[in-house]
């Protein structure tokens, strides 16, 4: 079952869904707009590609330019969860059109 925005709001009020921090203005008709957190992790691989290390970077206030061919790992600003529902995270179509995905 996929919840509408109004159903998300009701389930938040009932305590069945946890979004922290929660802002009612981020509810859309069919979803909740979560945000990118403050950190990214940039992987680098050993010569044999079997070992990867991640360099954490804080996204500066002026933003961060994503480079083509470079993988970036990020997390949501919000903590999202439920003991009643599975919580899929789906990227916005506007970002998908830019070639970005989850």
C-alpha positions as CSV (number, residue, x, y, z in Angstrom):
1,X,0.0,0.0,0.0
2,X,1.3,3.5,-0.9
3,X,0.1,6.3,1.3
4,X,-1.1,9.6,0.0
5,X,0.1,12.8,1.5
6,X,-3.0,13.1,3.6
7,X,-2.6,9.5,4.8
8,X,1.0,10.2,5.7
9,X,-0.1,13.2,7.8
10,X,-2.8,11.1,9.6
11,X,-0.3,8.2,10.3
12,X,2.2,10.7,11.6
13,X,-0.4,12.1,14.0
14,X,-1.4,8.5,15.0
15,X,2.3,7.6,15.7
16,X,2.5,4.9,13.0
17,X,5.1,6.8,11.0
18,X,8.1,8.7,12.4
19,X,9.7,11.5,10.4
20,X,12.2,13.6,12.4
21,X,12.4,16.5,11.9
22,X,8.9,16.7,10.5
23,X,7.4,19.7,8.6
24,X,3.8,19.5,7.4
25,X,4.8,21.9,4.5
26,X,6.9,19.1,3.0
27,X,3.8,16.9,2.4
28,X,2.6,16.7,-1.2
29,X,-0.6,15.1,-2.5
30,X,1.2,11.7,-2.9
31,X,4.4,11.8,-0.8
32,X,6.7,13.6,1.7
33,X,9.6,15.6,0.5
34,X,12.7,14.5,2.4
35,X,16.0,16.4,2.1
36,X,19.6,15.5,1.5
37,X,21.7,15.5,4.7
38,X,24.8,17.6,5.3
39,X,27.4,15.0,4.4
40,X,28.5,13.0,1.4
41,X,30.9,10.1,1.2
42,X,33.1,9.8,-1.8
43,X,34.5,6.4,-2.5
44,X,38.0,5.6,-3.7
45,X,39.2,2.1,-4.8
46,X,42.5,0.3,-4.4
47,X,44.3,-0.6,-7.6
48,X,42.7,-4.1,-7.6
49,X,39.2,-2.7,-7.0
50,X,38.7,-5.1,-4.1
51,X,39.0,-2.5,-1.4
52,X,37.1,0.7,-1.1
53,X,37.5,3.6,1.3
54,X,35.1,6.5,1.8
55,X,36.2,10.1,2.3
56,X,33.4,12.1,4.1
57,X,32.8,15.7,3.0
58,X,30.5,18.3,4.5
59,X,28.4,19.9,1.8
60,X,29.4,23.6,1.9
61,X,26.7,26.3,2.3
62,X,27.3,27.3,-1.4
63,X,26.6,23.8,-2.6
64,X,28.6,21.0,-4.1
65,X,29.1,20.2,-7.7
66,X,28.6,16.5,-8.6
67,X,31.1,15.2,-11.1
68,X,30.2,12.9,-14.0
69,X,31.3,9.3,-13.4
70,X,31.8,9.9,-9.6
71,X,29.7,8.0,-7.2
72,X,28.5,10.0,-4.1
73,X,26.8,8.4,-1.1
74,X,24.4,10.6,0.9
75,X,21.7,10.2,3.5
76,X,18.5,12.0,4.2
77,X,18.4,14.9,6.6
78,X,15.3,13.4,8.1
79,X,15.2,10.1,10.1
80,X,12.3,8.2,8.6
81,X,10.8,5.0,10.0
82,X,7.7,3.0,10.9
83,X,6.9,-0.3,12.8
84,X,3.8,-0.6,10.6
85,X,4.9,0.4,7.1
86,X,7.9,-0.3,4.8
87,X,9.4,3.1,3.9
88,X,10.5,3.3,0.3
89,X,12.7,6.3,-0.6
90,X,12.1,7.3,-4.2
91,X,13.9,10.2,-5.8
92,X,12.1,13.1,-7.3
93,X,11.5,12.9,-11.1
94,X,13.1,16.3,-11.5
95,X,16.4,14.8,-10.2
96,X,15.9,11.7,-12.3
97,X,15.7,13.8,-15.5
98,X,19.1,15.2,-14.5
99,X,20.5,11.7,-14.4
100,X,20.5,11.3,-10.6
101,X,19.1,8.3,-8.8
102,X,18.9,6.6,-5.4
